[in-house]
Amino acid sequence: MNPDPNVRERAAKIKLLLMDVDGVMTNGKLYHVPDGHGNVVETKGFDSQDGIALQWMQWKGLQTGVISGRESVGTAERARQLKMNYVYQGHIEKIPILEEIMREGKLRADEIAYAGDDLTDVVVMHRVGLAIAVANARPEVKRQAHHVTQAVGGEGAAREIVELILDAQGYWAEILEHYESR
C-alpha cells in the first residue's frame, strides 16, 4: 500500500466509512429470480473478504455505513451481519442523509470517507474528507475522487479501502500480527 501522501493524510482522520451499495459493495448486477410462489426476488453477491475487513473497522472503533438508492432485503441483511452503524436505503438524494449522519454522529466532513461508482455519489464525494471511486466507477466519478481503487466493486474494493484506512491509522500491522501474517 503506497497511496498518495495526501490520500494517506486524509485516511488517517477517518472515523466513518460510508459506501454506496450496488457497484461498490457488489458488482452492480441485480438478479431477479422467481421464488417458490412465483414472486420475483432480487439477489446480489457480496464479497466475503470485504465483509471481514469491514468488521476490522468495527474492532478498531471506526464506523461503517451505506447510503443506497435502492431498497434491498439483501443489503439490509448484509449490513446487519456486518453490524454497520448507518444503513439508509431508497435514497437517490444522498446529501440530506449525509447531513443527518454528521449531526447524529457528531462527525466533521473530514472524518468521513465515502466510496461510490456513479453520478449520484459525486455530490457526497464533494462533501467528505476522503472521496473514493472504485475501479469500475464511471469516468466522471473517478475524476472527482481523491483515490481510485484497483479492485472493482464487489470484488475487493471495500477491502482495499479498509486496508488503506487502517494502514494510515497504524492499525494494519496489528491486524497482520493478530492473524500471524507478518
Beta strands, then each sheet from edge to edge (+ up, - down):
strand 1: 16-19
strand 2: 31-34
strand 3: 40-43
strand 4: 63-67
strand 5: 86-88
strand 6: 112-116
strand 7: 130-133
strand 8: 147-148
sheet 1: 5+ 4+ 1+ 6+ 7+ 8+
sheet 2: 2+ 3-
end
